[in-house]
Amino acid sequence: MRTIRAVLGLLGLAALAWGAWLTYPMIKDVWTWFLAPPILDDAVVLPVAGLASLAVARWASTAWRWPLHFGIASTAVITYLAITEAWREYGFPPKPGLHDRDYVTDTLITLAVLWAVVLLAGLLRTRSARLRQRHEGPHPDVERQDGALHDTKKRDQLLTE
């Protein structure tokens, strides 16, 4: 029984070595298709998106936070999807009439439209916040509060009265 297991194990290792030998010419394709885009995304795109979101959460007004976070997250997803197409020619199987496109230009146009919508949404939310503040006074969801926990002494005084 040991002999049969040893022979089967050696045959399996030989088949593995033969498969590796046959795929050696495709190592470049494996790198450019399966490994490089996720590494590029995880090492560059997502950290930049995370730092940009932290900056928005820290310094943007409340009216601009939602549109900016949406724009940053959408940009990260679109960039991740476009990396594979832009990384190598004919990244996906040919689609009739679509495989010879300029994916970099198409991605830049998509991002320009996305950020135009983000800008429009931010301006509309700012205008709405100003109109609401003019008619109803300051609103906690619209006007930015100062400090980490705002002014707790005034809040505590109002709660105890």
C-alpha positions as a printed Julia matrix, in Angstrom:
161×3 Matrix{Float64}:
   0.0    0.0     0.0
   2.88   2.37    0.77
   4.37   1.69   -2.61
   1.1    2.54   -4.36
   0.79   5.78   -2.37
   4.39   6.72   -3.14
   3.9    6.04   -6.87
   0.64   8.03   -6.94
   2.32  10.87   -5.03
   5.24  10.91   -7.48
   2.82  10.85  -10.44
   0.93  13.79   -8.91
   4.14  15.76   -8.41
   5.19  14.95  -11.97
   1.81  16.18  -13.29
   2.19  19.36  -11.2
   5.69  19.95  -12.59
   4.48  19.31  -16.14
   1.58  21.77  -15.69
   3.96  24.39  -14.3
   6.26  23.85  -17.27
   3.37  24.32  -19.7
   2.13  27.49  -18.0
   5.56  29.09  -17.72
   5.14  31.08  -20.97
   1.88  32.49  -19.58
   3.43  33.82  -16.36
   3.36  37.35  -17.77
  -0.35  37.0   -18.55
  -1.08  35.6   -15.1
   0.78  38.53  -13.54
  -0.92  41.19  -15.63
  -4.37  39.66  -15.31
  -4.71  38.11  -11.85
  -2.04  39.62   -9.62
  -1.07  43.14  -10.64
  -4.5   44.84  -10.75
  -5.58  43.69   -7.26
  -2.17  44.57   -5.83
  -2.3   48.0    -7.5
  -5.82  48.51   -6.2
  -5.01  47.42   -2.64
  -1.71  49.3    -2.48
  -2.64  52.54   -4.25
  -6.32  53.13   -5.05
  -7.95  52.05   -1.78
  -5.49  53.82    0.56
  -5.88  57.04   -1.44
  -9.67  56.69   -1.31
  -9.54  56.01    2.43
  -7.34  59.03    3.15
  -9.54  61.24    0.97
 -12.64  60.03    2.86
 -10.96  60.78    6.18
 -10.11  64.27    4.97
 -13.7   64.82    3.83
 -15.06  63.62    7.17
 -12.7   65.95    8.98
 -12.85  69.16    6.95
 -15.91  69.2     4.67
 -19.17  70.79    5.69
 -22.09  68.52    6.46
 -23.86  69.4     3.22
 -20.86  68.28    1.17
 -19.97  65.08    3.05
 -22.46  62.7     1.43
 -21.76  63.76   -2.17
 -18.0   63.71   -1.64
 -18.02  60.29    0.04
 -20.19  58.95   -2.79
 -17.82  60.41   -5.38
 -14.73  59.0    -3.7
 -16.21  55.51   -3.32
 -17.54  55.48   -6.89
 -14.18  56.67   -8.23
 -12.41  53.85   -6.37
 -14.78  51.23   -7.82
 -14.62  52.61  -11.37
 -10.84  52.82  -11.18
 -10.59  49.26   -9.92
 -12.76  48.0   -12.77
 -10.86  50.04  -15.35
  -7.39  48.96  -14.22
  -7.71  45.55  -15.84
  -8.82  47.02  -19.15
  -6.19  49.75  -19.14
  -3.45  47.43  -17.85
  -3.16  45.34  -20.96
  -4.57  45.32  -24.44
  -7.68  43.18  -24.83
  -7.99  42.5   -21.11
 -11.41  40.91  -21.48
 -12.65  38.54  -24.17
 -13.58  40.5   -27.29
 -17.04  42.01  -27.34
 -18.32  42.69  -30.86
 -17.47  46.3   -31.65
 -16.36  47.15  -28.12
 -12.99  45.46  -27.62
 -11.04  48.05  -29.6
 -12.06  51.0   -27.45
  -9.86  53.47  -25.63
 -10.71  52.46  -22.06
  -8.57  55.14  -20.43
 -10.44  57.94  -22.21
 -13.79  56.29  -21.51
 -12.91  55.97  -17.83
 -11.85  59.62  -17.64
 -15.12  60.71  -19.27
 -17.08  58.56  -16.8
 -15.2   60.1   -13.87
 -15.76  63.63  -15.22
 -19.52  63.03  -15.43
 -19.51  61.45  -11.95
 -17.72  64.43  -10.39
 -20.0   66.88  -12.21
 -22.95  65.14  -10.54
 -21.12  65.24   -7.18
 -20.49  68.97   -7.61
 -24.13  69.59   -8.54
 -25.37  67.55   -5.56
 -23.05  69.41   -3.18
 -24.16  72.8    -4.48
 -27.85  71.85   -4.24
 -27.42  70.52   -0.69
 -25.55  73.69    0.33
 -28.29  75.88   -1.13
 -30.97  73.79    0.58
 -29.12  74.03    3.9
 -28.84  77.82    3.62
 -32.53  78.18    2.78
 -33.53  75.9     5.66
 -31.25  77.78    8.05
 -32.74  81.09    6.95
 -36.31  79.88    7.56
 -35.94  77.48   10.49
 -32.68  78.48   12.16
 -29.62  76.26   12.57
 -30.25  72.56   12.06
 -27.81  69.98   13.51
 -27.81  67.86   10.34
 -27.01  70.81    8.11
 -24.76  73.14   10.07
 -21.36  71.9    11.11
 -20.8   71.62   14.84
 -17.49  72.57   16.43
 -15.53  70.24   18.67
 -15.59  66.5    19.02
 -18.63  66.37   21.28
 -19.84  69.92   20.62
 -20.47  72.1    23.66
 -21.48  69.65   26.39
 -21.89  72.26   29.15
 -24.7   74.04   27.33
 -26.31  70.73   26.46
 -26.15  69.54   30.08
 -27.66  72.83   31.29
 -30.54  72.49   28.85
 -31.15  68.92   29.9
 -31.25  69.73   33.63
 -33.65  72.68   33.27
